[in-house]
Amino acid sequence: MRYLERVLALLAAVIAIALIALALDVLAVSRDLSDHDFRFQSASTRQHSLWNDLGLLPGSATVRALGLEDDLDYRRTVALFASAQPGGVADTGPQVEAARGQAALELTRTSETEVDARRRSQLLNFLGLIPLARTLDDPEERSQVLRAAIGTFQSAVRVDPENADAKWNLEAVLRDSQYAGLPPNSPSGEAAGGQRSSPGGAVGAGY
């Protein structure tokens, strides 16, 4: 009987320690999450490896327990878009093109799985901006890229009609008739130089 009591007491102590460790890690994850969000919003294009190894416990156990995987995936995708700097870098070298290509892939993947309409719309808005960052000499290729971007912006607005950034980008692209040699009143992307993406504000939203 005493042996059983000692076993139960030991088990209770282990459970208590585990609960204390979990509670401390929840606080640590919340602190780290806020810190990483602040760092991203302060300098979104210069941040790398954010939202990894949050908390104190190894293996992201608390992150999984809190169901934060999708939230962190969204944040990392937005950060990848920001690091590609569409519209902010004139260079079209291999590294820039590779960064934009990777960002486009992740934006496509995440937008297909994101269940929150507001976030999905913003991801689609970012995706629409990626091809507009390229400088293309072939009028036909420019026309195809432009039409694809317009379709993506339209999808973003359909998903969330309140997405002001997507509306702005769609209207700007449609307004300019000189891009890609398109006739007047046809879709155009020259005005995308005034693109709106708000990557910094998008990350911390909704938490």
C-alpha positions in Angstrom: 0.0 0.0 0.0 2.8 2.4 0.9 4.6 1.5 -2.3 1.4 2.4 -4.3 1.1 5.7 -2.4 4.7 6.6 -3.2 4.2 5.8 -6.9 1.1 8.0 -7.0 2.9 10.8 -5.1 5.8 10.6 -7.6 3.4 10.6 -10.5 1.6 13.6 -9.1 4.9 15.4 -8.7 6.0 14.7 -12.2 2.6 15.9 -13.6 2.9 19.1 -11.5 6.4 19.8 -12.8 5.2 19.2 -16.3 2.3 21.6 -15.9 4.6 24.2 -14.4 7.1 23.8 -17.3 4.2 24.0 -19.8 2.9 27.2 -18.2 6.3 28.8 -18.2 6.8 27.8 -21.8 3.4 29.3 -22.8 4.6 32.6 -21.4 7.9 32.3 -23.2 6.2 31.5 -26.5 4.0 34.5 -26.1 6.9 36.7 -25.3 9.0 35.4 -28.2 6.1 35.8 -30.6 5.6 39.4 -29.7 9.3 40.1 -29.9 9.6 38.5 -33.4 6.6 40.4 -34.6 8.1 43.6 -33.4 11.4 42.9 -35.1 9.7 42.1 -38.4 7.5 45.2 -38.3 10.6 47.4 -37.5 12.7 46.1 -40.4 10.7 43.6 -42.5 13.2 43.2 -45.3 16.2 42.6 -43.1 14.8 39.8 -40.8 15.6 36.2 -41.2 14.7 33.0 -39.3 11.9 34.7 -37.4 9.3 32.7 -35.5 11.6 29.6 -35.2 12.4 27.9 -31.9 9.9 29.8 -29.9 9.7 29.2 -26.2 11.9 27.2 -23.8 11.0 23.6 -24.6 12.6 21.8 -27.5 10.8 20.6 -30.5 8.1 23.3 -30.6 5.9 21.2 -28.3 4.1 24.2 -26.9 3.6 25.7 -30.3 1.9 22.6 -31.4 -0.1 22.3 -28.2 -1.4 25.9 -28.7 -2.2 25.2 -32.4 0.1 28.0 -33.7 1.6 26.2 -36.7 -0.7 27.8 -39.2 -0.3 31.2 -37.7 3.5 30.9 -37.8 3.4 29.6 -41.4 1.4 32.7 -42.4 4.0 34.9 -40.7 6.9 33.2 -42.4 5.3 33.4 -45.8 4.7 37.2 -45.4 8.3 37.6 -44.3 9.5 35.8 -47.3 7.5 38.1 -49.5 8.9 41.1 -47.8 12.5 39.8 -48.2 11.9 39.5 -52.0 11.1 43.3 -52.0 8.9 43.3 -55.1 8.9 46.9 -56.4 11.6 47.9 -54.0 14.7 46.5 -55.9 15.5 47.3 -59.5 18.0 44.6 -59.7 16.8 41.5 -61.6 19.9 39.3 -60.9 19.7 35.6 -60.1 19.4 36.1 -56.4 16.6 38.5 -56.6 14.7 36.4 -59.1 15.3 33.3 -57.0 13.9 35.1 -53.9 10.8 36.2 -55.8 10.3 32.8 -57.2 10.5 31.2 -53.8 8.1 33.8 -52.4 5.6 33.2 -55.2 5.7 29.4 -54.5 5.1 29.9 -50.8 2.4 32.5 -51.3 0.6 30.1 -53.6 0.9 27.2 -51.2 -0.2 29.1 -48.1 -3.0 30.9 -49.9 -4.5 27.5 -50.9 -4.5 26.2 -47.3 -5.4 29.4 -45.4 -8.9 29.3 -44.0 -9.1 32.9 -42.8 -10.5 35.0 -45.6 -8.7 38.2 -44.6 -5.3 36.5 -44.5 -5.9 34.5 -47.7 -6.9 37.7 -49.5 -3.7 39.4 -48.4 -1.6 36.5 -49.5 -3.2 36.7 -52.9 -2.6 40.4 -53.0 1.1 39.8 -52.3 1.2 37.0 -55.0 -0.2 39.5 -57.5 2.6 41.9 -56.9 5.4 39.4 -57.5 5.3 39.3 -61.3 4.8 43.0 -61.6 8.3 43.5 -60.1 9.9 42.0 -63.2 11.1 44.2 -66.1 10.1 42.5 -69.4 11.0 43.6 -72.9 8.7 41.2 -74.7 5.2 42.9 -75.1 3.4 39.6 -75.3 5.1 38.3 -72.1 4.4 41.5 -70.3 0.7 41.3 -71.4 0.5 37.7 -70.1 2.1 38.6 -66.8 -0.1 41.6 -66.4 -3.3 39.6 -67.0 -2.2 37.0 -64.5 -1.6 39.6 -61.9 -5.0 41.2 -62.5 -6.7 37.8 -62.1 -4.8 37.3 -58.8 -5.9 40.8 -57.5 -9.4 40.1 -58.5 -9.3 36.8 -56.6 -8.0 38.7 -53.5 -10.9 41.2 -53.7 -13.4 38.4 -54.1 -12.1 36.6 -51.1 -12.2 39.7 -49.0 -14.0 42.7 -50.5 -12.7 44.8 -47.6 -9.0 44.4 -48.6 -8.1 48.0 -49.4 -4.6 47.0 -50.6 -5.9 44.6 -53.1 -8.5 47.0 -54.4 -5.8 49.7 -54.7 -3.5 47.5 -56.7 -6.3 46.2 -58.9 -7.5 49.7 -59.7 -4.0 51.0 -60.3 -3.2 48.2 -62.7 -6.5 48.6 -64.6 -6.2 52.4 -64.8 -2.9 52.6 -66.8 -3.3 51.7 -70.4 0.3 52.1 -71.5 1.8 49.0 -69.9 2.6 46.1 -72.2 1.2 48.0 -75.2 -2.3 47.3 -74.2 -5.0 49.4 -75.8 -6.7 52.2 -73.8 -9.0 51.0 -71.0 -7.3 47.6 -71.0 -5.6 46.1 -68.0 -2.2 47.6 -67.4 0.5 47.4 -64.7 2.6 50.5 -65.0 0.7 52.0 -62.1 1.8 49.1 -60.0 4.8 51.3 -59.1 2.4 52.6 -56.5 1.6 49.2 -55.2 0.3 48.6 -51.7 1.3 45.5 -49.8 1.5 46.4 -46.1 3.6 43.3 -45.2 4.6 44.7 -41.8 1.1 45.3 -40.6 -0.2 42.0 -42.0 1.9 39.8 -39.8 0.7 40.7 -36.4 -2.9 41.1 -37.4 -5.5 38.6 -36.2 -3.8 37.4 -33.1 
